[in-house]
Amino acid sequence: MEALDLKLRDSERFCAELARREARNFYWGFISLPFEQRIAIYALYGFARQVDDDADDPNRQKLPERLEFHRERIRRCMRGEWSDPVMHVLSYAVVRYRIPESELMELIDGVELDFFRKRYRTWEELEGYCRLVASVVGRMCVRIFGYEDEAALTRADELGVALQLTNILRDVREDAGMDRIYIPAEDLDRFGLRESELFEGIASDRWRALVAFEARRARALFASGYGVLRHIPRRAAVCVHTMAGIYERILEKIERDPDFPLRGRTSLSPSEKLLVMVGSWLRPV
């Protein structure tokens, strides 16, 4: 038993280091959690990171094979089997926090969608994608935190869409470089924008009006999604408010300078993230 525990501690340290190294925004929220929840979140993040990294691999032809590999990792994990540190820790977390296999699989479905689809016609189509790649992660996090009401899962869904829509606005230039446009075609049409303007980074009043429109949509989702804070424990609420607050600040920066996403990637400095975290701790219950 001591040898097994030592191996588990090693796996936990691996997951913690992966999150510390890669989760540049989310890590500021993770550190507010109690140890057991924090380790489970690290493992969940680690798995999502590994799947996402495979999706970004230049050798795209291997992605279907890699995603099937990750699906098999999930199936084995649900049976208590593992062959790497991330799944070692996650195999304990899925039992302890009753994380459904279907939600882990949905995350892979969302990444797979990126392989086959580079455009979205309507907001409803994009929202469905956001729920697969972001909302389902929020749901699993809420299961780890513990919640008082099923409404917590619905609010987590909305908050996940808000974060992903902010990501989409932030990453316009980067995504265009990969021939990906996530902003719905109906919204581009609404404001008279052509795809070529995104590819060429052409700023205009029409682009700024589009950004304002999408930002209002994201803000409405943030406002509703924050309702999850009423249904989860205090330290988990600090975690969620910190992570979402960082993305809200990114959205604020985009609103102040809507042309910036056409030039580069909006981000916060460590001191700005620290202020968000402190504000989350000081926020009234």
N, C-alpha and C positions, 0 to 999 in steps of 0.2 A: 504493500500500500504506500509506503514512503517513497519508493521509486516512482510509482505512478503519479503521486502528488508532485514530485520534483519535475517530472516531465510536463505536467499540466502547468506548473509555475513557469517553466521555460516557454511554453506555448502562449501563456498570458503575456509574458514580457515581449514576445515577438509581435503579438497583436497591438500592444501598447506602443511599441516603437514604430510600427507601421502607421498607426493613427497619428502619432506625434509628427512623423515625417511628411505624411501626405495630406492629412485633413486640415489644411491651412485655415479654413474658416470654422468648420464644425468642431475642431479640437477645443476651441475656447469655451464651447458649451459642455463638451464631454467631461471636462475636469471638475465640474460642479457636482457630478453624480456620486452616489455611494459606490464603494469599490466593486461589489458584485455586478451592479448594473453597468458601471463604467466598462468593466472587462467584457461584458456581453455586447455592449454597443461597439466596442473596439473590434470584436470579432465580426459583427454584422457589417461594420464599415469596411473591414479588411476584405470580406468576401465581395462586397459591392465594388470596391476598388479594383480587385483582381479581374472581375468580369468586365468592368469598364475599360481597363487597360487593354484587354484582349480586343475590345471593340475598336480601339484607336490604333491597333497594330497596322502598319502599312500593308502587310500581307493579308488583305481582306478575304482572299479565297479560303483561308483556313478558319475563318470565324465560325461557320456552322459547326465544324468539327470541335472547335474549342468550346462553344456554347453547350454542345451535347456533353462534353467532358464536365462542365460545371453543373449541368443538370444531374449527372451521375454522382457528382460530389454531394449534391443536396440529398439525393435518394439514400446514399450511404450514411450521410450525417443523421438523417431521420431514423436510421436503424442503429445509431450509436457507433458507427464506423467512421474512421478518418485516417488520412495518410499525410496530413500536413498540419502545421500549428493552427491556422485559422479555423479549419473545420474541427480540429480537436476541441477548441474552446466553444465553437458554435454548437457542437453536438451536445454539450451540457446546457447551453442557453436555450435551445429549442424545446428541451424537456422542461426545464425550470420555469420558463416564461410562456409555454404553450404557443410557440410560434408555429403557424400552419405551414406545411410544405408548400401549399398553393401560393402563399405570399412570396416565398423565396423564388418560386418558379416564375411568378409574374415579373419579378425584377429582371430575370433573364429574357423574358418575352419582350420587355421594353428595349433592352439593349439589342436584341435581334431585329426589332423594328427599325433601328438605325441602319442596319445592314441593307435592308430592302427599300427603305423609304427616305427620301431626302427633301420632300415637299409635303405641305399640308394644305388642303383646300379650304377648310373651315376651322373655326375656333373649336367646335365640338370634336373634330378629329385631333387637333393638337392637345386638347384637354385630356383625351383618352390616353395619348402618349405620355403626358405629364403624370398621370395617375399611375402608369406602369413603372416609370423610372424614378419617381420621387414620392408620390403619395403612399405607395405600398411600403416604402422604407419608413415613412412616418408612422404608419400603422404598426409596424413591427417594433419600432421604438416605444410607442405607447404601451404595447403589451409588456415590454421589459420594465417600463416605469411603474405599471399598475395604474388602473383607472377606476373611477367610481360609476361611470355611466357610459353606455354604448355610444352616446353622442361624441365622446372623445375621439372615436375612430373617424367619424364624419368630419369633425373639425380638423383632425390630422390630415385627412385627404385634401382639404381646402388649403391648408398651410403648405402642404407639399407642392401643390400646383402653383401657389404664389412664389415659392422659392425657385421652381423650375422656370417659370415665366421670367423672373428676374435674371436667371442664368441665360436665358435665350436673348434677352436684350443686351446683357453684358457681353456675350460671345458672338455677336453678329459678324464681326470681322473675321474671327477665327473660323467660324462655321462656314462662312462664304469661301474661305480658302480651301475647304474640303467639299465645295459644291453642295453645301447644306443650307437650306433656308427654312427655318422653323416658323417664322412669322406667317400666319395663314394668308393664302393668296387672296381671300376675300377682303382682308384688311389692307393688303397692298393696293388692291383695286379701289377700295373705299377712298384712299388718299392719293390715288393717281400715281403710284410708284411702280417702276419697272424693276425686275430682278437685277438688271445690269447696274442700277444705281447702288445697290448693296455690294455687288462684286467690285465696283470701281470706287466705293467709298465716297459717293457724291452726297454732300450735305445740302439740304434744302428745307424750305418751310414745310413742304409736304412730309418730309422725313420727320421733322420735329413734331408735327401734328400727330403722326403715327405713334411716335414714342410716347407722347402725352396720353394718347388713347390706351395703349397697352399698359402704361404705368397706372392709369386709373383702374384698369381691370385687375392688375396685381394688387393694388392697395385695397380694393374691395375684398379680395381673397385673403389678404393678410388680416384685415379687420375681423372677418368671420372665423378664419382659422385660429386666431389667438384665443378663441373660446375654449380650445383644448386645455388651456392653462387652469381653467376652473375645475377640471376633472382629474388632474394628476397631482402627485405629491409635490411639496414645495421645492425640493432640490431638483426634481425633474423639470418643474416649471421654469426654474432659473436656467437650466440647460436649454430648453426649447426657446425661451425668450432671448437668450444670448445668440443662438444660432440664427433664429429668424430675424433678430434685431440687426445682426451683421448684414444680412441680405437686404433688409429695409434701408440701411445706410447706403449700401451700394445702389439701390434703386433711387435714393435721394440724389446721389451724385450724378446718376444718369439723367434725372429730371433737370438738374441744374445745368448740365452740359450734354444735351442729347446728341450732339455730333461726335462725342468722344468714342462711343462704341464702333463708329465707322473707321476709327483710327487705331484703336487698341482695346485693351481689357481693363475695365474699371476695377479697382481694388481698394481695400482699406489698409492703412498702416497698422503695425502691431499696437501702437498707442491708441489708435481709434478703436480697435477691437477690444482693448482692455477697458476703455470707457464704456463700451456697450455691455461688457460682462459685469462691471461694477454697477452700472445702472440696473441690470437685471436682478442683482442681489438686493439692491435698495428698493426695488419696486414693491409697493404694498401687496400683501397677500390678497 
